[in-house]
Amino acid sequence: MLKKRYVKTRDVYKVTFRLGKNEQPEYEVETAHLVGDFNDWSRTDTPMRKLKNGDFKVNLDLEPGKKYEFRYLLNSKKWYNEWEADEYIPGEFGKDNCVVEIPEAPSS
């Protein structure tokens, strides 16, 4: 699930990336990382916090008016997509990347 909220004082969108327990694959997910062009596709820079209900969640501040490609990396080895991504585009390794589109900042 993706949730976007504009923060006027910082001119950014706070984006919540949440991988629900019911959206996860059949195997046991111990760790999840958010990997994308916003962190140079680092496999370790953006760990997601595991919640008591089994969901994984992380918040990022992203610039308005841009699109960002991303995927989830589960258990440090399995790539997984967001079911509610704004769109999907072919990635360079033959799998689709998820896209989150950040709207322009609202006019005051």
Secondary structure as the mmCIF struct_conf table of DSSP 4:
data_model
#
loop_
_struct_conf.conf_type_id
_struct_conf.id
_struct_conf.beg_label_comp_id
_struct_conf.beg_label_asym_id
_struct_conf.beg_label_seq_id
_struct_conf.end_label_comp_id
_struct_conf.end_label_asym_id
_struct_conf.end_label_seq_id
STRN STRN1 LEU A 2 VAL A 7
TURN_TY1_P TURN_TY1_P1 LYS A 8 ASP A 11
STRN STRN2 VAL A 12 LEU A 19
HELX_RH_3T_P HELX_RH_3T_P1 LYS A 21 GLU A 23
BEND BEND1 GLN A 24 GLN A 24
BEND BEND2 GLU A 26 TYR A 27
STRN STRN3 ALA A 32 GLY A 36
HELX_RH_3T_P HELX_RH_3T_P2 ASP A 37 ASN A 39
TURN_TY1_P TURN_TY1_P2 ASP A 40 TRP A 41
BEND BEND3 ARG A 43 THR A 46
STRN STRN4 PRO A 47 PRO A 47
HELX_LH_PP_P HELX_LH_PP_P1 MET A 48 MET A 48
STRN STRN5 ARG A 49 LYS A 50
HELX_LH_PP_P HELX_LH_PP_P2 LEU A 51 LEU A 51
TURN_TY1_P TURN_TY1_P3 LYS A 52 ASN A 53
BEND BEND4 GLY A 54 GLY A 54
STRN STRN6 PHE A 56 LEU A 62
TURN_TY1_P TURN_TY1_P4 PRO A 64 GLY A 65
STRN STRN7 LYS A 67 LEU A 74
TURN_TY1_P TURN_TY1_P5 ASN A 75 LYS A 77
STRN STRN8 LYS A 78 TYR A 80
TURN_TY1_P TURN_TY1_P6 TRP A 83 GLU A 84
BEND BEND5 ASP A 86 ASP A 86
STRN STRN9 GLU A 87 PRO A 90
TURN_TY1_P TURN_TY1_P7 GLU A 92 PHE A 93
BEND BEND6 GLY A 94 LYS A 95
STRN STRN10 ASP A 96 GLU A 101
HELX_LH_PP_P HELX_LH_PP_P3 ILE A 102 SER A 107
#
